[in-house]
Amino acid sequence: LPAGCPGKVWFVGAGPGSEDLLTVRALRVLARADVVLHDALVPAQILRWARAAVLVAVGKRCDRPSAGQRDIDRALVAAARRHASVVRLKGGDPAVFGRLDEEIDALQAAGIPWEVVPGVTAASAAAAAAGQSLTRRGDARRVTIVTPRTGRGQLDNDCWADGLDEHGTVVLYMAGRVAASCAQVLLDRGFGPDVPVVAVRAASLPRQDVRWTTLAGMRSGFFDDGQPVALLIGRALADRRPAAAHRGGPHPARDLAELAAS
Amino acid sequence: LPAGCPGKVWFVGAGPGSEDLLTVRALRVLARADVVLHDALVPAQILRWARAAVLVAVGKRCDRPSAGQRDIDRALVAAARRHASVVRLKGGDPAVFGRLDEEIDALQAAGIPWEVVPGVTAASAAAAAAGQSLTRRGDARRVTIVTPRTGRGQLDNDCWADGLDEHGTVVLYMAGRVAASCAQVLLDRGFGPDVPVVAVRAASLPRQDVRWTTLAGMRSGFFDDGQPVALLIGRALADRRPAAAHRGGPHPARDLAELAAS
């Protein structure tokens, strides 16, 4: 590209992790990318569809040193000044806990065009894995996606629980390691100890694991292995399981390659 | 299939409407279906990928006569008793306002296996169309998807607004025609009149339309044409627009056909 003629940045949702839960649009944009700046959690089998691209891991993982947000913003602007097509690949949906606004602000300030490709967010992937509806007609008319984590990755106060109730479904993101204390916060706020809880680790991936319990049981915690976990909490949930879980795995390379190249 | 040997039902999220916002898994499951029972809002260009299937429109649209839920449940069970692969195709994500639990209960009662394929929900599609992040670090740690509609399609009370606040992002589904009264309810509950609102009609489709306003402006209402509308409300939103909107439209048939057949 000539100097001063910026490329375009595509914020792309990678979905929960299984390659076939990418959207068709995401697959195509990835296949045409010159550079992909991706979160650390995006699996290798998704990244390999960005065949022509330079891959740059920029994502943060809890409790591990990683690139700061300003470094990511700068890398994005720099990439768009040198390449026609830059993908910023984020786990799940870019609009949910993706710091999308900060990265867009950096691009706007630099005069770089951008576009967002939505993805399947963790709440939907976890619900599918566990065979749950997040709403129930006439009863659960609300789904609240919330994280107890603050900017510094720590549980600093309980205000994340303000206004929640056990009838609307609550989906906790980034709470795997603080599940026990989150359960106590909800119990302290009047949730019943028998409220159903479904914990889904690594939804859609081969290491997917689903646990059914109650809020009282959640006080013992769950998976403490640093894998992504979504916690579904609410009266709309049931002890109901899909007959056969479809797990992610390798797919024939030919068809996706042809799709992506089209 | 021999009598008494049921097929399998796939609950599949069709996403917001654009064909390329289907997941790869959804495309493949559709292509192999024998019967597809679909919501009325699923566009024809998505349905045509179910080439081998009998298509049955069963979805409800507000204010129009349509199949009752029990009829849908019965049709689903009957289809699974006659065919190996039945798809129940729902707009957006099946777990969000899809009455998925009722249909699963009917299948469980009949001993029919089922599985859920998640999709891109309207909140994510609307946020992408409008270039919005639904969360903001250190401020908006919550996204609440909620509908003011009850079982009978009417606004019967204001309890949908319980516990909401202007810092967490609120996404109203199925509220296009009652936007003005919803705005008043939120104002009455202490939301500021200057809280940003983004209304997205038909996200991802050629007739997509995005309007930026405030809660005070929302009292005038929006699109009153029966198209699906998502209303994004909260302090995390900004008057920020993607440089170039990617609109859904026809794609080369060859590549999707090959992908779907694989």
Interface residues (C-beta under 8 A of the other chain):
Chain A: K8 G13 G15 P16 S18 E19 D20 L21 L22 T23 V24 R25 L27 R28 D93 P94 A95 V96 F97 G98 R99 L100 D101 E102 I104 Q108 P113 W114 E115 V116 V117 P118 G119 V120 T121 A123 S124 A125 A127 A128 A129 G131 Q132 S133 L134 T135 R136 R137 G138 R141 R142 V143 T144 I145 V146 T147 R149 T150 G151 W160 D162 G163 L164 D165 G168 A236 A238 R240 P242 A243 A244 A245 H246 H251 P252 R254 D255 L256 E258 L259 A261 S262
Chain B: K8 G13 G15 P16 S18 E19 D20 L21 L22 T23 V24 R25 L27 R28 D93 P94 A95 V96 F97 G98 R99 L100 D101 E102 I104 Q108 P113 W114 E115 V116 V117 P118 G119 V120 T121 A123 S124 A125 A127 A128 A129 G131 Q132 S133 L134 T135 R136 R137 G138 R141 R142 V143 T144 I145 V146 T147 R149 T150 G151 W160 D162 G163 L164 D165 G168 A236 A238 R240 P242 A243 A244 A245 H246 H251 P252 R254 D255 L256 E258 L259 A261 S262
